[in-house]
Amino acid sequence: MIADEGPAPERLQFDRVEPVAADAGASPEPPGVTCVGCGAIIPTEYFAVNGSPACRTCKLEVERLAAVPQRWPRFLGAAALGLGAAIAGAILYYAVIAITNFEIGFVAIAIGYMVGFAVNKGAGGRGGRRYQLLAVFLTYLSVGLAYVPVAIKATAKTSESATASDPETPADAGRPKLAPAAAPSSVSLSRVAVTVLLFSLTLPVLVVFGSLPSGLLSGLIVGIGMRQAWRMTSAPVLVVAGPYQIGPAALSSL
């Protein structure tokens, strides 16, 4: 005897649509798109900021934050931080040369990162063309400052060698020796700073062309460090499109 299995299951059909009653307690979803900045529902029109929907208020705020800072106090602050990083990088570079007796050009890439980070920090994380030029200049200056003590030591060693190879002749022994000219009592600090600056700017070029062909590799590495500083201080990429009207076509495309 076969047991009763109950009523047969209802056959599935796909030839007509049966509407489902909405929950009476649920509130209807408001039409519009959601702003990625503030999370508000945009009912009328929106902007596409780097491909993401944004309301007008957030779009204006993003544009303000991405604008290149034009005030000189901010630029001078970025220059001060960048100069500090450049001096620290020059000390690091010279320390590596003094300890290893080798010129390790890869330190220039680290200098580019240090200077780029400092300038970007001083610019409030925004950057722009003027900050890029500043960072590249300070990176190059840092490498030049690292070569200054090396050049001074080489010049002093050359002077000592020339003095040792030119002994005093018997004819000069009886002549009275002239006292060296007295140094000026006061030296202009600005003149010394300009001299050191010009000396530092010429040294990297002299090092590269004075040690060819191996100097080309050093020049390439210094260029990579400058490029690193340039990239870290660039303005943020901002693509704004719109406004777009909210409608069925717009909603279906999101």
FENKAUR-V313510 format. One record per residue. N is the residue number from 1. SS is DSSP state (alpha for helix, beta for strand, coil for the rest). Layout:
BEGIN
[[N & SS] [N & SS]]
END
This chain:
BEGIN
[[1 & coil] [2 & coil] [3 & coil] [4 & coil] [5 & coil] [6 & coil] [7 & coil] [8 & coil] [9 & coil] [10 & coil] [11 & coil] [12 & coil] [13 & coil] [14 & coil] [15 & coil] [16 & coil] [17 & coil] [18 & coil] [19 & coil] [20 & coil] [21 & coil] [22 & coil] [23 & coil] [24 & coil] [25 & coil] [26 & coil] [27 & coil] [28 & coil] [29 & coil] [30 & coil] [31 & coil] [32 & coil] [33 & beta] [34 & beta] [35 & coil] [36 & coil] [37 & coil] [38 & coil] [39 & coil] [40 & coil] [41 & beta] [42 & beta] [43 & coil] [44 & coil] [45 & beta] [46 & beta] [47 & beta] [48 & beta] [49 & beta] [50 & coil] [51 & coil] [52 & beta] [53 & beta] [54 & beta] [55 & coil] [56 & alpha] [57 & alpha] [58 & alpha] [59 & alpha] [60 & alpha] [61 & alpha] [62 & alpha] [63 & alpha] [64 & alpha] [65 & alpha] [66 & alpha] [67 & coil] [68 & coil] [69 & coil] [70 & coil] [71 & coil] [72 & alpha] [73 & alpha] [74 & alpha] [75 & alpha] [76 & alpha] [77 & alpha] [78 & alpha] [79 & alpha] [80 & alpha] [81 & alpha] [82 & alpha] [83 & alpha] [84 & alpha] [85 & alpha] [86 & alpha] [87 & alpha] [88 & alpha] [89 & alpha] [90 & alpha] [91 & alpha] [92 & alpha] [93 & alpha] [94 & alpha] [95 & alpha] [96 & alpha] [97 & alpha] [98 & alpha] [99 & alpha] [100 & alpha] [101 & coil] [102 & coil] [103 & coil] [104 & coil] [105 & coil] [106 & coil] [107 & alpha] [108 & alpha] [109 & alpha] [110 & alpha] [111 & alpha] [112 & alpha] [113 & alpha] [114 & alpha] [115 & alpha] [116 & alpha] [117 & alpha] [118 & alpha] [119 & alpha] [120 & alpha] [121 & alpha] [122 & alpha] [123 & coil] [124 & coil] [125 & coil] [126 & coil] [127 & coil] [128 & coil] [129 & alpha] [130 & alpha] [131 & alpha] [132 & alpha] [133 & alpha] [134 & alpha] [135 & alpha] [136 & alpha] [137 & alpha] [138 & alpha] [139 & alpha] [140 & alpha] [141 & alpha] [142 & alpha] [143 & alpha] [144 & alpha] [145 & alpha] [146 & alpha] [147 & alpha] [148 & alpha] [149 & alpha] [150 & alpha] [151 & alpha] [152 & alpha] [153 & alpha] [154 & alpha] [155 & alpha] [156 & alpha] [157 & alpha] [158 & alpha] [159 & alpha] [160 & alpha] [161 & alpha] [162 & alpha] [163 & alpha] [164 & alpha] [165 & coil] [166 & coil] [167 & coil] [168 & coil] [169 & coil] [170 & alpha] [171 & alpha] [172 & alpha] [173 & alpha] [174 & coil] [175 & coil] [176 & coil] [177 & coil] [178 & coil] [179 & coil] [180 & coil] [181 & coil] [182 & coil] [183 & coil] [184 & coil] [185 & coil] [186 & coil] [187 & coil] [188 & coil] [189 & alpha] [190 & alpha] [191 & alpha] [192 & alpha] [193 & alpha] [194 & alpha] [195 & alpha] [196 & alpha] [197 & alpha] [198 & alpha] [199 & alpha] [200 & alpha] [201 & alpha] [202 & alpha] [203 & alpha] [204 & alpha] [205 & alpha] [206 & alpha] [207 & alpha] [208 & alpha] [209 & alpha] [210 & alpha] [211 & coil] [212 & coil] [213 & coil] [214 & coil] [215 & alpha] [216 & alpha] [217 & alpha] [218 & alpha] [219 & alpha] [220 & alpha] [221 & alpha] [222 & alpha] [223 & alpha] [224 & alpha] [225 & alpha] [226 & alpha] [227 & alpha] [228 & alpha] [229 & alpha] [230 & alpha] [231 & alpha] [232 & alpha] [233 & coil] [234 & coil] [235 & coil] [236 & coil] [237 & coil] [238 & coil] [239 & coil] [240 & beta] [241 & beta] [242 & beta] [243 & beta] [244 & beta] [245 & beta] [246 & coil] [247 & coil] [248 & alpha] [249 & alpha] [250 & alpha] [251 & alpha] [252 & alpha] [253 & alpha] [254 & coil]]
END
